[in-house]
Amino acid sequence: MMSHAGPIFDPTAEYRIEVRGGIDVDWLQSFDSSTAILKDDMSASKDVTIIHAHMDQSGVVGLIRRIHGLGLTILKMELITRKEE
């Protein structure tokens, strides 16, 4: 019998993605204006772009596909967890 466990991921969550190379965040945002995609200009390296995206899991899959389609290398991706209040 299958358990009725809840979803593994929240409906929307914060993701941090590091990409080798430059990327136009406005272009990425144009695909889905309902989610927030921000670029962290404080990265230690000019060769690395850090993207913060607040979206659901299917949105992240689409974002990863668009980044991959640009031929960029994804260096790191993490789900940002919030502290329980």
Protein Blocks (a to p, Z undefined) as FASTA:
>chain_A
ZZfbdcfbdfbdcdddddeddddfklmmmmommbccdddfkbfbfkbccddddddfklmm
mmmmmmmmnopacfbdcddddddZZ
